[in-house]
Amino acid sequence: MHSRTRPFRMLGIVGALGALLLAAGSPVAAARPPQRPAAGPGTNHATDDPFTSSRTSWWRQDRFGMFIHFGAYSNLEGEYTRPDGTVCRNAEWIKRECGIPDEAYEKQAATFNPSAFDAQAIVRAAKDAGQRYIVITSKHHDGYAMWPTKQNTWNLRDHSSFDPHRDILAELKKAADAAGIKLGFYYSIWDWHDRDFADPATFPRYKKRMYGQLKELIDNYDPALLWFDGEWDTDNPTNTWSRQDGADLQAYLHGLNPRLIVNNRVGKRDVVDGDFGTPEQEIPTEPVDGQLWESCMTLNDHWGFARYDTNWKAPATVVRNLLDVASRGGNYLLNVGPDKLGRIPQPSVDRLREAGRWLGAHGQGDAVYGAGHTGLVADPSWGAVSRRGNELYASVTSWPAAGTPLHLTAKQPFEIASARVLGSSQQVKVAPSGDGFDLTPSGAATDPIASVIRLTVKPPAAAPAGSGRGLTAQSWANDSFTGPPAVTGVDPTVNKSYRFDGSPDPKIPADHFSTRWTGTIQPRFDETYTFTTVSDDTVRLWIDGKPVIDSATPHGPKVDKGTVTLKAGHRHSIRIDYTERTGEAHMKLLWSSASQSQQIVPQRQLYAD
């Protein structure tokens, strides 16, 4: 989960086995990366809108997941004694940070025996915590596979003291399915152990084995999600993973399972990579523009197990982090590191259980599950406010003294129809005040971690859903809109991701083309809308002839925003000029307002000329 450096080699037997597996008819040979066409047309990889699609619906609703870092490094439990008697401490990076020689690391891995790994107990801990999905490390940077892979012998079945008839990923999948919990796998692209990884000349051989392993994971365990890591540029060993490698892999995975969810570390953590962003050990202060997101954090100071690390987060911190994340439209992936026997430390279990107690009490989980950014109010100093439909959930972490109001700053005009404290019959006085409202509870807090005031708001009048078919799209075989367009049609949405492999039409080259979308856009609310574009290379947007976004300097993947007030039911003219110079081709148009959560502008609200 970090980025540092030192080279590693692979066991000779593993390298020889890898060469044999590349023979014709092998599983690896069958998993060769897809070939890219030299010119257009290409595939539009933006097959849906992750903000609204059924494919990502469970992930957007579940909000809270368990991360599990578990591997051969767990066997050392955070400490390595060097030959000179000095002790070095680390966890999942111990091989690298403590300079453990290859032979010594392989020798200790041979004694790894997580015999106490209990999938049902782990799933029960997640369930008790209110966590609705699990992501476990299938392979970390040390290259050690936690399932019986056929691509090498550097894995839990072939290089450990563990029962070779057991498969912990299969056991976890069975237990998770029985409990109604989704299962995903972490997979490191960076590999310290495979001797083919660091040399650009042999990297394709490693990549084929990697494709073979990922196909095994999908075919054998049907994960709902793949969580990649180790994509960054570094050396020792050199990481040659490129943006194009990421685009190829993402296309390959969705070819195997179109409903798979993939994080942005499949590429280079850009807004155009994968389905969601991955801030690590931090919570964004505002909703993230242009992409779903998930904040991953540790319960103490390490991802893997370290027996000396007792700096545990308090249950209140866990819950309040979760509330902050949900109120900004994100997910919270909270890590546990099982010990060398496969047991989650009891302090982790205790803190998770307390978080689950809070979520299960008084319906307070409604402030998290299926909730998101309000669009209506500013983030208060006394807690967090999330929204589900016409309900706002004000989670108060600093309960006021009797008679003291909680001020809620309104970002848009709205009305509050009613207010009540969950788990209490006390009255809550609501009074307009300055730039918003004062909420004054009449009684005491209902929970020491956070008490929740549910506010029912009166929704603004909405125009009926539109009946549009999309915008007129004209594309040129140049990047200057020169001459007549090479092709004209109607695009249902502005949601294009050609990556490196094409263009809108056979008449259009893969590089140096342009597209202009025109027509009208019909909002459903009388509100100020934020338009967000995700583009590579340039974009300009006009509404009613007025510039809203002007990002005409060529750039890589980039988010731009502009605001404009629109009238419900009225068709406002819209024009978008986009150019693709070289490399990737991306263009997405999203909108949001107080009553409209962030999404690709849907077809039904767009009308062609």
PEHUJO-V402782 format. One record per residue. N is the residue number from 1. SS is DSSP state (hx for helix, st for strand, lp for the rest). PHI is phi in whole degrees, 0 to 359 (* if undefined). PSI is psi in degrees with one decimal (* if undefined). Layout:
BEGIN
{{N;SS;PHI;PSI} {N;SS;PHI;PSI}}
END
This chain:
BEGIN
{{1;lp;*;14.1} {2;lp;224;-162.2} {3;lp;213;100.7} {4;lp;221;-171.5} {5;lp;216;149.1} {6;lp;169;141.0} {7;lp;279;156.3} {8;lp;219;154.2} {9;lp;249;173.6} {10;lp;251;148.7} {11;lp;308;137.0} {12;hx;303;-40.0} {13;hx;295;-34.3} {14;hx;291;-41.4} {15;hx;297;-40.6} {16;hx;295;-41.1} {17;hx;297;-38.5} {18;hx;299;-40.2} {19;hx;296;-39.6} {20;hx;295;-37.4} {21;hx;291;-16.9} {22;lp;278;-1.9} {23;lp;295;158.9} {24;lp;302;137.2} {25;lp;89;-5.5} {26;lp;283;160.6} {27;lp;301;-35.7} {28;lp;291;-42.9} {29;hx;301;-32.7} {30;hx;285;-13.1} {31;hx;250;34.9} {32;lp;294;145.1} {33;lp;301;149.5} {34;lp;293;150.7} {35;lp;269;143.9} {36;lp;260;135.8} {37;lp;291;154.2} {38;lp;283;-25.7} {39;lp;213;177.7} {40;lp;289;168.9} {41;lp;280;161.8} {42;lp;232;177.6} {43;lp;282;134.8} {44;lp;277;106.0} {45;lp;284;-8.8} {46;lp;276;75.7} {47;lp;281;-16.2} {48;lp;206;179.3} {49;lp;254;107.6} {50;lp;304;-24.8} {51;lp;292;-21.8} {52;lp;228;-8.5} {53;lp;287;153.4} {54;lp;294;-27.6} {55;lp;301;-40.3} {56;lp;259;3.3} {57;hx;302;-46.1} {58;hx;300;-40.6} {59;hx;294;-42.1} {60;hx;294;-32.1} {61;hx;279;-35.6} {62;hx;287;-36.5} {63;lp;66;-34.3} {64;st;232;121.9} {65;st;228;163.7} {66;st;255;125.9} {67;st;263;138.3} {68;st;232;116.6} {69;lp;259;113.0} {70;lp;210;127.0} {71;lp;189;-165.4} {72;hx;299;-28.5} {73;hx;296;-27.8} {74;hx;298;-26.3} {75;hx;298;-28.3} {76;hx;274;-13.4} {77;lp;52;33.7} {78;lp;94;0.4} {79;st;222;137.6} {80;st;230;125.9} {81;st;264;116.5} {82;lp;288;164.0} {83;lp;304;-27.5} {84;lp;275;4.3} {85;lp;92;-9.8} {86;lp;286;151.3} {87;st;249;130.9} {88;st;246;137.6} {89;st;245;135.9} {90;lp;188;-174.6} {91;lp;231;-103.6} {92;lp;290;-14.7} {93;lp;258;13.8} {94;hx;298;-37.1} {95;hx;304;-46.3} {96;hx;279;-50.4} {97;hx;291;-28.1} {98;lp;261;3.6} {99;lp;61;38.4} {100;lp;290;124.5} {101;lp;300;152.4} {102;hx;307;-48.5} {103;hx;299;-40.7} {104;hx;294;-40.8} {105;hx;293;-41.2} {106;hx;294;-36.1} {107;hx;295;-44.5} {108;hx;292;-35.3} {109;hx;297;-30.8} {110;lp;295;-19.4} {111;lp;264;-2.5} {112;lp;298;123.7} {113;lp;215;80.7} {114;lp;283;61.3} {115;lp;293;-20.8} {116;lp;267;8.5} {117;lp;299;118.9} {118;lp;237;99.0} {119;hx;301;-39.2} {120;hx;294;-37.8} {121;hx;293;-38.9} {122;hx;293;-44.6} {123;hx;295;-37.0} {124;hx;296;-39.1} {125;hx;297;-40.2} {126;hx;294;-43.7} {127;hx;297;-44.3} {128;hx;296;-28.3} {129;hx;280;-11.1} {130;lp;82;14.0} {131;lp;277;136.1} {132;lp;248;0.1} {133;st;209;158.2} {134;st;231;137.0} {135;st;235;118.7} {136;st;244;146.5} {137;st;291;116.8} {138;st;272;-31.2} {139;st;204;122.1} {140;lp;264;-170.4} {141;lp;298;-23.8} {142;lp;286;-2.0} {143;lp;80;-1.0} {144;lp;281;120.3} {145;st;273;135.7} {146;lp;264;20.8} {147;lp;219;165.0} {148;lp;283;69.9} {149;lp;294;149.3} {150;lp;264;0.0} {151;lp;274;-20.8} {152;lp;198;-178.9} {153;lp;253;5.5} {154;lp;273;73.0} {155;st;206;171.0} {156;lp;296;-30.8} {157;lp;284;-45.7} {158;lp;265;-13.6} {159;lp;222;65.1} {160;lp;194;-179.1} {161;lp;254;13.8} {162;lp;284;152.7} {163;lp;304;114.3} {164;lp;293;-10.2} {165;lp;269;-6.2} {166;lp;262;152.3} {167;lp;222;103.9} {168;hx;292;-29.5} {169;hx;290;-38.4} {170;hx;294;-40.3} {171;hx;296;-42.0} {172;hx;291;-38.1} {173;hx;299;-44.8} {174;hx;297;-45.0} {175;hx;292;-39.7} {176;hx;294;-43.9} {177;hx;301;-42.4} {178;hx;295;-29.4} {179;hx;266;-0.7} {180;lp;74;27.3} {181;lp;251;134.5} {182;st;285;146.8} {183;st;239;134.3} {184;st;229;165.2} {185;st;236;132.8} {186;st;279;140.0} {187;st;216;124.2} {188;st;273;127.3} {189;lp;287;-46.0} {190;lp;295;132.2} {191;lp;225;112.6} {192;lp;283;-14.9} {193;lp;257;-27.8} {194;lp;279;119.5} {195;lp;292;-17.0} {196;lp;275;-9.7} {197;lp;292;-47.0} {198;lp;283;-23.7} {199;lp;268;119.5} {200;lp;305;-27.6} {201;lp;289;-30.3} {202;lp;253;-6.3} {203;hx;306;-37.4} {204;hx;302;-30.7} {205;hx;292;-42.1} {206;hx;299;-43.3} {207;hx;299;-37.0} {208;hx;294;-40.4} {209;hx;295;-39.5} {210;hx;299;-45.8} {211;hx;301;-41.3} {212;hx;298;-41.7} {213;hx;294;-42.4} {214;hx;294;-36.0} {215;hx;296;-39.0} {216;hx;300;-45.8} {217;hx;299;-42.8} {218;hx;289;-45.7} {219;hx;292;-38.8} {220;hx;269;-25.7} {221;hx;234;-9.3} {222;lp;48;58.9} {223;lp;292;149.2} {224;lp;279;-18.4} {225;st;208;144.4} {226;st;240;128.7} {227;st;244;101.3} {228;st;272;159.9} {229;st;205;169.9} {230;lp;75;33.7} {231;lp;263;-5.9} {232;lp;284;160.1} {233;lp;283;125.3} {234;lp;198;176.9} {235;lp;228;179.8} {236;lp;53;63.6} {237;lp;275;151.9} {238;lp;301;134.2} {239;lp;252;108.9} {240;lp;266;8.8} {241;lp;300;128.5} {242;lp;244;169.8} {243;hx;299;-37.0} {244;hx;291;-37.2} {245;hx;301;-42.4} {246;hx;296;-41.8} {247;hx;297;-42.5} {248;hx;298;-45.4} {249;hx;294;-42.7} {250;hx;299;-41.8} {251;hx;295;-40.6} {252;hx;297;-45.5} {253;hx;295;-41.9} {254;hx;288;-21.7} {255;hx;291;-33.9} {256;hx;284;-39.5} {257;lp;211;99.5} {258;lp;298;-18.8} {259;lp;265;2.4} {260;lp;295;139.9} {261;st;258;135.4} {262;st;228;139.5} {263;st;276;173.0} {264;hx;283;-8.8} {265;hx;280;2.4} {266;hx;295;-26.1} {267;lp;247;-116.0} {268;lp;233;30.0} {269;lp;64;25.8} {270;lp;274;165.9} {271;lp;296;-19.8} {272;lp;267;-3.3} {273;lp;267;133.1} {274;lp;62;-161.8} {275;lp;257;-20.7} {276;st;208;150.2} {277;st;277;164.6} {278;lp;224;64.2} {279;lp;302;135.9} {280;st;246;125.5} {281;lp;60;27.2} {282;lp;206;159.3} {283;lp;239;121.2} {284;lp;304;144.3} {285;lp;280;-15.2} {286;lp;223;163.1} {287;lp;304;146.5} {288;lp;275;134.5} {289;lp;274;133.3} {290;lp;85;-6.7} {291;lp;203;143.3} {292;st;299;160.5} {293;st;210;158.3} {294;st;216;125.9} {295;st;268;122.7} {296;st;256;136.8} {297;st;215;158.3} {298;st;266;156.5} {299;lp;278;-26.3} {300;lp;235;-132.9} {301;lp;253;4.3} {302;lp;226;154.2} {303;lp;277;-52.1} {304;lp;279;171.5} {305;lp;289;132.7} {306;lp;224;111.0} {307;lp;296;-18.8} {308;lp;270;-10.3} {309;lp;273;104.3} {310;lp;245;18.4} {311;lp;275;69.3} {312;lp;280;141.8} {313;lp;293;141.3} {314;lp;290;149.9} {315;hx;306;-37.0} {316;hx;297;-37.7} {317;hx;295;-42.4} {318;hx;300;-50.0} {319;hx;295;-43.2} {320;hx;292;-34.6} {321;hx;299;-45.0} {322;hx;300;-41.4} {323;hx;294;-42.3} {324;hx;297;-42.9} {325;hx;297;-50.3} {326;hx;298;-38.6} {327;hx;291;-16.4} {328;lp;253;12.6} {329;lp;82;21.3} {330;lp;247;179.8} {331;st;249;157.8} {332;st;237;113.7} {333;st;252;105.5} {334;st;256;126.8} {335;st;270;144.7} {336;st;233;149.3} {337;lp;238;101.5} {338;lp;299;152.1} {339;lp;284;-175.8} {340;lp;295;-18.7} {341;lp;270;-7.3} {342;lp;97;14.1} {343;lp;262;133.5} {344;lp;289;130.3} {345;lp;304;140.8} {346;hx;301;-39.6} {347;hx;302;-32.8} {348;hx;293;-46.2} {349;hx;300;-42.6} {350;hx;297;-43.5} {351;hx;290;-37.4} {352;hx;296;-41.4} {353;hx;297;-38.1} {354;hx;293;-37.8} {355;hx;297;-41.8} {356;hx;296;-36.8} {357;hx;300;-44.3} {358;hx;296;-45.5} {359;hx;297;-33.0} {360;hx;275;-11.3} {361;lp;273;132.5} {362;lp;59;19.4} {363;lp;73;19.7} {364;hx;293;-20.9} {365;hx;299;-19.1} {366;hx;295;-18.3} {367;hx;285;-9.8} {368;lp;240;-60.7} {369;lp;293;122.5} {370;lp;72;3.5} {371;lp;265;165.9} {372;st;197;-160.3} {373;lp;295;140.4} {374;lp;280;-38.8} {375;lp;75;-13.7} {376;lp;260;-33.6} {377;st;230;157.3} {378;lp;279;156.3} {379;lp;295;119.1} {380;lp;277;155.8} {381;lp;286;-18.3} {382;lp;263;5.8} {383;st;164;-141.7} {384;st;216;150.9} {385;st;232;123.7} {386;st;242;174.4} {387;st;220;136.6} {388;st;230;106.1} {389;lp;61;-122.3} {390;lp;262;19.4} {391;st;245;129.7} {392;st;258;138.9} {393;st;244;103.8} {394;st;269;102.7} {395;st;269;110.3} {396;st;263;111.7} {397;lp;267;-17.9} {398;lp;238;88.2} {399;lp;292;136.3} {400;lp;283;157.8} {401;lp;294;157.8} {402;lp;308;129.0} {403;lp;83;-3.3} {404;lp;267;127.9} {405;lp;278;157.2} {406;st;259;122.3} {407;st;269;136.0} {408;st;241;115.0} {409;st;274;123.6} {410;st;272;133.1} {411;lp;268;-21.0} {412;lp;219;152.1} {413;lp;295;134.9} {414;lp;200;167.5} {415;st;242;144.5} {416;st;256;121.3} {417;st;274;-33.9} {418;st;200;162.4} {419;st;211;137.7} {420;st;210;151.2} {421;st;272;122.8} {422;lp;296;133.1} {423;lp;83;14.7} {424;lp;209;153.4} {425;lp;261;5.2} {426;lp;294;150.8} {427;lp;279;150.4} {428;st;234;116.7} {429;st;278;129.6} {430;st;244;124.2} {431;st;222;130.8} {432;st;303;139.0} {433;st;205;113.8} {434;lp;58;-118.2} {435;lp;268;19.3} {436;st;182;-126.8} {437;st;224;150.6} {438;st;254;128.4} {439;st;251;121.4} {440;st;237;101.9} {441;st;291;154.3} {442;lp;260;-3.7} {443;lp;222;-161.8} {444;lp;273;166.9} {445;lp;298;148.1} {446;lp;264;-12.1} {447;lp;208;135.4} {448;lp;292;-22.4} {449;lp;277;-50.2} {450;lp;193;135.7} {451;st;252;141.8} {452;st;248;126.9} {453;st;257;120.4} {454;st;266;124.2} {455;st;248;126.5} {456;st;265;123.2} {457;st;254;151.3} {458;st;275;118.8} {459;lp;290;148.4} {460;lp;290;159.6} {461;lp;298;137.9} {462;lp;239;137.7} {463;lp;287;152.7} {464;lp;302;154.3} {465;lp;302;145.3} {466;lp;284;-177.9} {467;lp;227;28.2} {468;lp;288;163.1} {469;lp;247;-2.8} {470;lp;121;-169.8} {471;st;251;151.8} {472;st;293;130.6} {473;st;240;120.1} {474;st;246;129.7} {475;st;238;141.5} {476;st;247;150.1} {477;lp;274;33.4} {478;lp;206;168.6} {479;lp;256;26.0} {480;lp;231;9.5} {481;lp;58;31.8} {482;lp;272;135.4} {483;lp;76;-173.9} {484;lp;288;149.2} {485;lp;296;146.8} {486;lp;283;-25.6} {487;st;206;143.1} {488;st;227;136.5} {489;st;199;-162.7} {490;st;237;125.8} {491;st;258;126.0} {492;lp;298;-35.2} {493;lp;218;166.7} {494;lp;261;90.0} {495;st;208;80.3} {496;st;241;137.0} {497;st;212;86.6} {498;st;274;-7.7} {499;st;50;-124.9} {500;lp;255;3.9} {501;lp;240;30.6} {502;lp;157;-158.8} {503;lp;205;-178.4} {504;lp;290;-18.9} {505;lp;199;154.0} {506;lp;303;-25.4} {507;lp;281;-7.3} {508;lp;251;128.6} {509;lp;289;162.0} {510;lp;291;-26.6} {511;lp;239;158.4} {512;lp;59;62.5} {513;st;226;169.6} {514;st;217;153.0} {515;st;222;138.5} {516;st;237;125.6} {517;st;254;134.8} {518;st;220;158.8} {519;st;149;-145.9} {520;st;227;155.5} {521;st;235;134.8} {522;st;239;105.0} {523;lp;282;162.2} {524;lp;259;-9.3} {525;lp;229;147.4} {526;lp;280;88.3} {527;st;209;167.9} {528;st;277;123.1} {529;st;256;141.9} {530;st;260;121.3} {531;st;263;131.7} {532;st;238;129.2} {533;st;247;141.3} {534;st;244;113.5} {535;st;219;160.0} {536;st;198;97.6} {537;lp;240;-40.0} {538;st;223;156.2} {539;st;207;142.9} {540;st;224;138.4} {541;st;230;131.1} {542;st;237;138.6} {543;st;239;126.6} {544;lp;52;37.9} {545;lp;78;-1.9} {546;st;257;135.4} {547;st;293;131.4} {548;st;248;-39.7} {549;st;226;131.8} {550;st;225;92.3} {551;st;238;67.4} {552;lp;267;-2.8} {553;lp;276;125.8} {554;lp;307;137.5} {555;lp;210;164.7} {556;lp;279;-166.2} {557;lp;308;125.9} {558;st;208;145.7} {559;st;254;132.3} {560;st;231;150.4} {561;st;222;152.3} {562;st;204;156.4} {563;st;240;150.9} {564;st;203;143.4} {565;st;272;128.9} {566;st;239;158.5} {567;lp;252;130.7} {568;lp;302;133.2} {569;lp;78;-9.8} {570;lp;272;141.1} {571;st;268;108.0} {572;st;268;136.5} {573;st;292;146.5} {574;st;220;141.9} {575;st;218;134.8} {576;st;231;125.2} {577;st;251;123.6} {578;st;232;139.4} {579;st;232;141.7} {580;st;250;123.5} {581;lp;265;-76.8} {582;lp;219;164.0} {583;lp;80;-131.8} {584;lp;279;158.6} {585;st;233;112.0} {586;st;227;138.6} {587;st;204;115.3} {588;st;229;141.8} {589;st;239;117.6} {590;st;241;159.3} {591;st;220;160.5} {592;st;201;156.4} {593;lp;204;-174.4} {594;lp;300;-33.3} {595;lp;252;-0.7} {596;lp;234;111.6} {597;lp;290;158.9} {598;lp;301;130.8} {599;st;195;160.9} {600;st;299;133.7} {601;lp;302;120.4} {602;lp;285;156.7} {603;hx;305;-41.1} {604;hx;295;-16.8} {605;hx;257;9.3} {606;st;241;136.4} {607;st;232;128.8} {608;st;287;159.6} {609;lp;300;*}}
END
